Amino acid sequence: MAATHQLSPEGHSIWTLRGGLHIADNKGQSTAREVAHGALPSRLVIPMQQHIGQACSPLVKVGDRVLKGQKIADSDGKVTAPVHASSSGTVVEVGNYPIPHASALPAPCIVIEPDGKEEWCEPLPPLGDYHALDHDTLVERIREAGIVGLGGAAFPSSVKLTPGTERDIHTLIINGAECEPFITCDDMLMRDRAVQVLRGAQVILHLLGAKSCLVGIEDNKPEAAKAMRRATVFLNSDNIKVVTIPTRYPSGGEKQLIRILTGREVPSGGLPADVGMVCHNVATAAAIADAVLEGRPLVERYVTLTGEGIAEPRNLVVRIGTPIRELVEQAGGYSGRGSKMILGGPMMGITLPNDGFPITKAANCVLVPSKREAPAPQPALPCIRCGRCAEVCPMDLLPQQLYWYVRAKNGDKVREYNIWDCIECGCCSHVCPSHIPLVQYYRFAKADLRAKDLETLRAERARQRSEAREARLARLEAEKKARLAAKKASAKGRPKAAETAAKEEAAKEEAGDAGADDARKAAIEAARKRAAEKRAKQKAEGVAPRNTENLKDFQQKQVDAADKRRAEAEKEAEAMTTEQQD
């Protein structure tokens, strides 16, 4: 564990952030005005994938009337989150629309034309007594509400709240640092809804079985920290502690905040759960409280509109799917000094080509900076190996070495130098005197490595299928040969058996024939004996055969022929008897 750096104003030990920058925060522009609700837009363009993981499929079709809070898209995947209608109205299109992404490519969206009634669907039943419910029931409620990480990652919260039974989670970290310049949506949320944020933290503590919770807030947000401390007293939450940390970018990174608050290091390639911790954003905690305690799905979020290019910078509570141009109109329109449009902050945000993109769950800021606030990038010069990028890297990497290996397309070395630990904070690019866009190189390298890993995985699966097929064919061939060998062996032993069987069959036939002849001879002999006895009896009684007198010539010939045949039969029988006796 690292040495203690100092104590926070609350008396909590905090540790030094490795690397990082002190950057002008420019947060006062958007906090000068109270938070307002965004106006109902003319159309809502709701992407069906607003999270890391599997995209959703539509549950509605064109012409359907939907209610606010109604689930309109979902997926049966594990890492996913459903999407809900953010206002009542009619579905007018289900198709591809540009969404706020670095690629700016179109993606499946559901377009709703609001009817102005803001009519809610039947809410999910509130789970006020959530302590009596099991883990799976609460996690399913959070999933059904479509909750994702609202700090920018948009990872489904239901998955993050199931770290696995093999991990013992003892500490919950609630991230209220909001370290990136210009962005103030979390600051205003904590000021307005501190109690709801902490209620959500209590739900998460119950789900994880954690004993304590630390809420980290940078010291440039005194009003937010004060509101959160009051909320802990109001809720009598002894196990939740608000900790003020020094303002230094990127202290709001998950791993960086854990180090600052606890001194623990998340291992390379690991997760906070590996050191017994889970980290959630303040907006995520508030959304979880809304889902569990009020049965309300995630249909809106706090969004900052700022920069010298915005006439009236402020924070708005915005319906998911609202086009950016309509939000800019509500913030007084453009001032004419803007140089570009960024979704997010100046360090990690993405540049948008226009203001027609919709607000998604992950969108926390629309920044329209002037040229003074965001100067145009200068042409890149050769690296002079000054080492300044390594000094400010919060992950203790060697950015210049990564840069050279990316340029050389040496993927093995890029992995060896822990490219996956890079959080793409932009500190290295910010201080580079050669104006090399280092983060862009790292993003390209990660995308290239992912593509190669996917190709390798596919090739490995194809190899396994091929080997399984070869093994199956070899097994079938071996079984076929075994059957043929058994058949041949059976055929070799068959002649003797066949000869024996033939002899036995012949003996049976011969015995059968002999038996049949004996039976026939016995029958003939019995018949002959009966006929002789009958004639002898008639002769003794003086009875002549009937119909033997006054025969006609042809009748007499028939009698003579019958007598002749009888005599021949008797003679033949006597001959056979004599032959058998001999």
Secondary structure by P-SEA (a helix, b strand, c coil): cccccccccccbbbbbbccccccccccccccccccccccccccccccccccccbbbbbccccccccccccccbbbccccbbbbbbccccccccccccccccccccccbbbbbbcccccccccccccccccccccaaaaaaaaaaacccccccccccaaaaacccccccccbbbbccccccccccaaaaaaaccaaaaaaaaaaaaaaacccbbbbbbccccaaaaaaaaaaaaaaccccbbbbbbccccccccaaaaaaaaccccccccccccccccccccaaaaaaaaaaaccccccccbbbbbbcccccccccccccccccaaaaaaaacccccccccccccccccbbbbccccccccccccbbbbccccccccccccccccccccccccccccccaaaaaaaaaacaaaaaaaacccccccccccccccccccaaaaaaaaaaaaaaaaaaaaaaaaaaaaaaaaaaaaaaaaaaaaaaaaaaaaaaaaacaaaaaaaaaaaaaaaaaaaaaaaaaaaaaaaaaaaaaaaaaaaaaaacccccccccccaaaaaaaaaaaaaaaaaaaaaaaaaaaaac
